[in-house]
Amino acid sequence: MLHIDYEWDLREDGILLDEELKTVRLGWEDGDIFKLVTINGRRKLVKMDDVEAFIKGHKVNGQSS
């Protein structure tokens, strides 16, 4: 589904999401980790599974691994 009328601030250090975007509906929480992948030639941010993030040594939802 495409979403219209959201404002995004794209910068080298990250993406600032629109205040109206309810990330809770997407199952996103503070501390979630995303990775950049290429699928069929298109770039996509994919939420990293907590187990994968832990194995790679990332903090999982604010907790040290």
C-alpha positions in Angstrom: 0.0 0.0 0.0 1.4 3.4 -0.9 1.0 6.2 1.6 0.5 9.8 0.4 1.0 13.0 2.3 3.7 11.8 4.7 6.8 14.0 5.0 10.2 12.2 5.2 13.5 13.9 6.0 16.2 11.7 4.3 19.8 12.4 5.4 23.1 10.5 5.5 22.7 9.7 9.2 19.1 8.4 9.0 15.5 9.0 8.0 13.2 11.2 10.1 9.7 9.8 9.9 6.5 11.9 9.7 4.9 12.5 13.1 1.6 11.1 11.8 3.1 7.8 10.9 2.0 5.4 13.6 4.9 2.9 13.8 3.1 0.9 16.5 0.7 -0.3 13.8 3.7 -1.7 12.0 5.0 -3.5 15.1 8.0 -1.2 15.3 9.5 -0.4 18.7 12.2 1.8 20.0 15.5 -0.1 19.7 14.4 -2.1 16.6 17.2 -2.7 14.1 16.8 -2.5 10.3 19.1 -3.6 7.5 19.3 -2.4 3.9 18.8 -5.1 1.3 18.3 -5.3 -2.5 15.3 -7.2 -3.8 14.8 -7.4 -7.5 17.0 -4.4 -8.1 15.2 -2.2 -5.5 16.6 -1.1 -2.2 14.5 -1.9 0.9 14.8 -1.4 4.7 13.9 -4.7 6.4 13.4 -5.0 10.2 16.0 -7.4 11.6 14.8 -10.3 13.6 16.0 -10.0 17.3 17.9 -13.3 17.0 19.8 -12.2 13.9 20.6 -8.8 15.6 21.8 -10.6 18.8 24.0 -13.0 16.8 25.6 -10.1 14.9 26.3 -8.4 18.2 23.8 -5.5 18.0 21.8 -4.3 21.0 18.3 -5.8 20.9 15.6 -3.3 22.0 18.1 -1.4 24.1 19.6 -4.5 25.8 23.2 -5.4 25.4 24.0 -8.7 23.8 
